[in-house]
Amino acid sequence: MKKLLFTVAMTTFFSLSAFAADFNANANLRNNIAYNDLLGTCTITFTMYNSAGEAVYSWTEEYWAYSYQNCKI
């Protein structure tokens, strides 16, 4: 029984690892940087695209910055 559970766990792990490697190889990440002078904030929106060019996932990060040059990735 232990061998069966170990085999299933390892097969699942290697399958997920192969999927993640394939996904990362075909993914494209783009970002958009915006600086707000009034509030002194830097907003970066990251968008991940798949190999077909469709947006798959997007997230936004915001932090304080003194100028546009301080908006580092």
N, C-alpha and C positions, 0 to 999 in steps of 0.2 A: 504494500500500500504506500509506503514511504517513497519507493522508487517511482511509482505512478505519479504521485503528487509532485515530486521533484522534476520529473520529465515534463509534466504539463506546465509547471512554473517556468522552467527554462525555455520551453518552446514559445510560451507567451512572451517572455522577456526578449528573446531573439527576434521574434516577429515584430514586436513594437520597436525595437532598435532599428531594424531594417526599414520599417515604415518611416521612422523619424529621420533617418539618414536620407531617404529618398525625398521626403518633404522638404528638408532643408536644402537639398541640392537644387530643387526646382522653385524655391521661394525667392521673391525679390522684395526687398524692404526699401521704402521711400519715406522721406520725412518732409514736413513743412514747418518752417520756423517763423514765428511772429513775435515781435517785440512791442510792448505797450509802453510808450513813454510816460503816460499819465500815471499808471499804476507801478511802473518799474518791474514788470513781470515778463518773463520769457515763456512762451508757450510753444511746445514742439509736439506735432501730431505725427505719429508713426503709422504707416499703413503697410501691411504685408500683402503682396499679390502672389497668386499662384502662376504656374507656367502659362496658363491661358490668358493672363492679364486681368483676372477678376480679383477684386479686393476680398481677401479672406478674413483679415482681422485688423483692427485699428485701435490705438490707444493714444491718450494725450497726457503729457507731463507738463507741469507748470512750476516755475521757481523764480525767485527774485534775481534780478540782474540790473547792473548799472547802465548798460548800453547794449546795443545789438551785438557788439563784438564779444560780450560776455555770454552770449547764448551758445554754449559749446555742446557738442554731442558726445 
